[in-house]
Amino acid sequence: MKKFIRRKRIIVFFLLLIFCFSFLVLKLFKIQIIEGGRYAVQAVKQRSHEYVLDTGRGDILDRDGASLTDSYRKYVVVAFPALIENIENTLEALQIIFKETNETAEIEFNINQGGEKAVSIASGIKANTANYIRDRNIPGVVVAQEKVRYGSDSLASHLVGYVGNISREELSERITKGYSLTDEVGISGIEKLFEEELRSRQPETVSVILDAYNRFISGLGYRYRQPENNMSSLNVKLTLDSAIQKRVEEIMDKNIKKGAVVVMEPEGGDILAMSSRPQLDQSNLNYEGNDFVNRCLQNYHPGSVFKVVVAAAALEQGDYNLKDYFICGGYIAIGTEKKQCFQGLSHGEITFREAMAYSCNTTFIDVGLSLGGQAVIDYAQKFGLGEKTGLYPLHLREREANTGYLPSVEEMPYQGHLANNVLGQDKVLVTPLQVAQMFSIISNNGRLVEPRLVMELANNQGLTVKRYASSMGQQVLHPTTVNQLKYMLMAVTQYGTGEEAAFDPWITAGKTGTAQTGIKVGEEEKSLSWFAGFTPIDNPAAVVVVLIEEGKGESASFVYNKIMSSIMER
């Protein structure tokens, strides 16, 4: 019995030994064969000191493939501290070269002797200086070209967005997914919304391989690595026209301190330009003058621009026509309150068309009260107000932060409330983008148009990977109503409040708007200035919406004139 138990123990012992040996063999097989390549790469990385020249991030382009970021290459002097024997001697050698070449770049030599991190010690140097440094073969120093993402001529900065640092959690996630370990991550705008498509799995680097004693391995030299094609990022092509965008920004810089402009192609809904001021400097986010708010997508009172909605409701329901007469005595009494006409004027006997031209408050309050709050709100909704525009394809990734606001009938219990909302005040809020969509419906003969911002995703060879087609909506206004609206809006620029928007030989249709903000500077209340319109009236080249929060002396109509005339002259 004892002999049997002893044999049993020996067999169990050998089985355990065989199991442990098999486990070790399988573990070694996994490490050396299955995961050998990955560990080999990690081993090389441990002995490799590298400097990222280009993260490989995709570009953001206009409709013709021109870069909106104005990225460029600059010469940089990269130091590998582990290879530098004497910092003072290296610095002195570089300073001599700078003096010989009349170089103005400054050396930022803030590294520790024997440190492991490769750093840029001078950037933006001239080409001849770069050649001098290469010829001298200074140990531990190499000259390369680094990519700068945002140049001085970058466009649509609020829309494009910017890149910045990432958190520890995001860094861990990137490592898990195998992405390059760079801090260049989209924080806002297109940079953020298309982060997955824009970011690269492999950066462009310059590096050195060292042995276990941090000594340079002779024969290998400095290694430049380019991303492989299958590891490259995608480019995002927008509907923007860079020529129009640039002209819009130039005009805004001359005339608008704070405001927004949207330019939209009415038939297909393509956004041709979208700009907000004050400017956003993407290359210097710590600049005190930076403004991170994209005012094209912010909520504002529309003022008299909302009278277009009231006119559409009145004409479509058949209650009014263009030749109906009204009497304007300078104000309209609603209970014990008196609502003043625009600029306190008394227009006397006036037609419905003339009321639009002169922005007669008393006429539109009279019409709005007659129609009732529900009819006014219903037609505002037909124009897409009070809800997101469906800015394609951004609405598939992230909701529009601001969708304006339309009050319910219950929020307008008294006629005074309805009167205020008819004038685009009180609770009515819109975004400049929504106003552009509203006027695109009018210019497009009553058919709803969904604005489109992104055309396609393309690879580095220019081949389309994914295309975002434009989308046409349903007919929301009868063509007869639209024609009458155009006739009314034409009067605004021919002899009304928007005469500054008109220019020969084309006919412009549009509407001015002035909205109170409730904010006072001294004794004077700040107001918003609007102009929205399209030119020419029959076959519009574009819809342009101008909003001025703080100007430089010119009206929104004047700014519209400058923008639209530059578009027509192309």
LINCORWO-V877133 format. One record per residue. RES is the residue in three letters. PSI is psi in whole degrees, 0 to 359 (999 if undefined). Layout:
res;psi
RES;PSI
RES;PSI
//
This chain:
res;psi
MET;317
LYS;323
LYS;320
PHE;317
ILE;319
ARG;317
ARG;321
LYS;318
ARG;321
ILE;317
ILE;317
VAL;318
PHE;314
PHE;323
LEU;318
LEU;320
LEU;316
ILE;320
PHE;313
CYS;319
PHE;318
SER;320
PHE;317
LEU;320
VAL;315
LEU;321
LYS;316
LEU;322
PHE;318
LYS;316
ILE;314
GLN;324
ILE;303
ILE;311
GLU;15
GLY;319
GLY;317
ARG;316
TYR;327
ALA;319
VAL;316
GLN;323
ALA;320
VAL;319
LYS;325
GLN;330
ARG;3
SER;130
HIS;122
GLU;157
TYR;128
VAL;119
LEU;328
ASP;122
THR;346
GLY;10
ARG;139
GLY;162
ASP;164
ILE;120
LEU;161
ASP;185
ARG;337
ASP;7
GLY;7
ALA;141
SER;134
LEU;345
THR;346
ASP;40
SER;152
TYR;170
ARG;142
LYS;151
TYR;135
VAL;150
VAL;116
VAL;130
ALA;139
PHE;95
PRO;326
ALA;340
LEU;357
ILE;121
GLU;323
ASN;112
ILE;317
GLU;316
ASN;320
THR;316
LEU;318
GLU;319
ALA;320
LEU;321
GLN;325
ILE;316
ILE;318
PHE;321
LYS;320
GLU;327
THR;5
ASN;40
GLU;136
THR;348
ALA;147
GLU;144
ILE;129
GLU;81
PHE;72
ASN;59
ILE;161
ASN;144
GLN;128
GLY;7
GLY;163
GLU;344
LYS;127
ALA;134
VAL;155
SER;125
ILE;351
ALA;137
SER;157
GLY;25
ILE;161
LYS;160
ALA;319
ASN;328
THR;318
ALA;318
ASN;321
TYR;314
ILE;320
ARG;317
ASP;331
ARG;342
ASN;55
ILE;123
PRO;132
GLY;5
VAL;133
VAL;148
VAL;133
ALA;174
GLN;122
GLU;144
LYS;130
VAL;125
ARG;319
TYR;119
GLY;178
SER;340
ASP;25
SER;149
LEU;159
ALA;49
SER;320
HIS;323
LEU;314
VAL;320
GLY;200
TYR;164
VAL;159
GLY;195
ASN;159
ILE;159
SER;170
ARG;322
GLU;318
GLU;323
LEU;317
SER;320
GLU;320
ARG;320
ILE;317
THR;321
LYS;353
GLY;17
TYR;163
SER;144
LEU;76
THR;154
ASP;8
GLU;89
VAL;139
GLY;127
ILE;328
SER;170
GLY;207
ILE;326
GLU;321
LYS;313
LEU;331
PHE;35
GLU;316
GLU;320
GLU;327
LEU;325
ARG;149
SER;152
ARG;350
GLN;122
PRO;169
GLU;126
THR;162
VAL;134
SER;168
VAL;149
ILE;126
LEU;158
ASP;187
ALA;340
TYR;20
ASN;34
ARG;143
PHE;128
ILE;111
SER;143
GLY;331
LEU;320
GLY;195
TYR;136
ARG;129
TYR;126
ARG;127
GLN;146
PRO;141
GLU;155
ASN;321
ASN;353
MET;0
SER;162
SER;180
LEU;156
ASN;144
VAL;118
LYS;120
LEU;171
THR;354
LEU;145
ASP;112
SER;327
ALA;316
ILE;317
GLN;316
LYS;317
ARG;320
VAL;315
GLU;323
GLU;316
ILE;320
MET;318
ASP;330
LYS;334
ASN;346
ILE;123
LYS;319
LYS;123
GLY;196
ALA;153
VAL;133
VAL;129
VAL;125
MET;136
GLU;116
PRO;327
GLU;315
GLY;349
GLY;7
ASP;133
ILE;115
LEU;333
ALA;145
MET;116
SER;143
SER;146
ARG;143
PRO;161
GLN;157
LEU;119
ASP;100
GLN;333
SER;350
ASN;77
LEU;343
ASN;359
TYR;130
GLU;331
GLY;0
ASN;142
ASP;117
PHE;1
VAL;125
ASN;99
ARG;346
CYS;340
LEU;18
GLN;159
ASN;136
TYR;156
HIS;131
PRO;346
GLY;218
SER;351
VAL;330
PHE;345
LYS;338
VAL;321
VAL;315
VAL;318
ALA;319
ALA;316
ALA;317
ALA;317
LEU;319
GLU;324
GLN;353
GLY;11
ASP;337
TYR;160
ASN;173
LEU;335
LYS;2
ASP;140
TYR;145
PHE;158
ILE;121
CYS;113
GLY;14
GLY;344
TYR;166
ILE;132
ALA;127
ILE;101
GLY;235
THR;359
GLU;145
LYS;124
LYS;119
GLN;151
CYS;170
PHE;124
GLN;18
GLY;17
LEU;153
SER;108
HIS;349
GLY;218
GLU;129
ILE;141
THR;167
PHE;319
ARG;316
GLU;328
ALA;322
MET;317
ALA;317
TYR;2
SER;52
CYS;111
ASN;317
THR;321
THR;313
PHE;331
ILE;316
ASP;313
VAL;317
GLY;318
LEU;326
SER;320
LEU;322
GLY;154
GLY;321
GLN;319
ALA;318
VAL;314
ILE;321
ASP;316
TYR;331
ALA;321
GLN;326
LYS;326
PHE;359
GLY;11
LEU;152
GLY;5
GLU;164
LYS;146
THR;343
GLY;36
LEU;104
TYR;136
PRO;21
LEU;328
HIS;343
LEU;340
ARG;326
GLU;135
ARG;147
GLU;129
ALA;324
ASN;129
THR;18
GLY;190
TYR;137
LEU;126
PRO;154
SER;169
VAL;325
GLU;336
GLU;0
MET;66
PRO;337
TYR;158
GLN;329
GLY;324
HIS;314
LEU;320
ALA;317
ASN;319
ASN;327
VAL;327
LEU;9
GLY;27
GLN;199
ASP;250
LYS;349
VAL;125
LEU;143
VAL;165
THR;154
PRO;326
LEU;320
GLN;322
VAL;322
ALA;319
GLN;321
MET;314
PHE;337
SER;325
ILE;317
ILE;314
SER;340
ASN;27
ASN;35
GLY;2
ARG;134
LEU;135
VAL;128
GLU;123
PRO;140
ARG;133
LEU;326
VAL;126
MET;311
GLU;168
LEU;134
ALA;152
ASN;183
ASN;345
GLN;1
GLY;6
LEU;137
THR;127
VAL;321
LYS;137
ARG;140
TYR;106
ALA;151
SER;156
SER;128
MET;135
GLY;193
GLN;169
GLN;119
VAL;341
LEU;146
HIS;139
PRO;327
THR;318
THR;318
VAL;316
ASN;321
GLN;321
LEU;317
LYS;320
TYR;323
MET;316
LEU;332
MET;324
ALA;329
VAL;319
THR;342
GLN;318
TYR;8
GLY;212
THR;348
GLY;32
GLU;329
GLU;342
ALA;341
ALA;146
PHE;143
ASP;155
PRO;11
TRP;155
ILE;131
THR;138
ALA;134
GLY;179
LYS;134
THR;164
GLY;139
THR;124
ALA;136
GLN;146
THR;341
GLY;359
ILE;128
LYS;137
VAL;102
GLY;235
GLU;351
GLU;134
GLU;133
LYS;144
SER;159
LEU;142
SER;126
TRP;150
PHE;130
ALA;134
GLY;187
PHE;153
THR;141
PRO;169
ILE;329
ASP;316
ASN;77
PRO;136
ALA;329
ALA;157
VAL;132
VAL;130
VAL;127
VAL;127
LEU;127
ILE;115
GLU;318
GLU;115
GLY;191
LYS;30
GLY;342
GLU;157
SER;168
ALA;328
SER;319
PHE;315
VAL;319
TYR;314
ASN;313
LYS;319
ILE;310
MET;323
SER;325
SER;327
ILE;318
MET;334
GLU;351
ARG;999
//
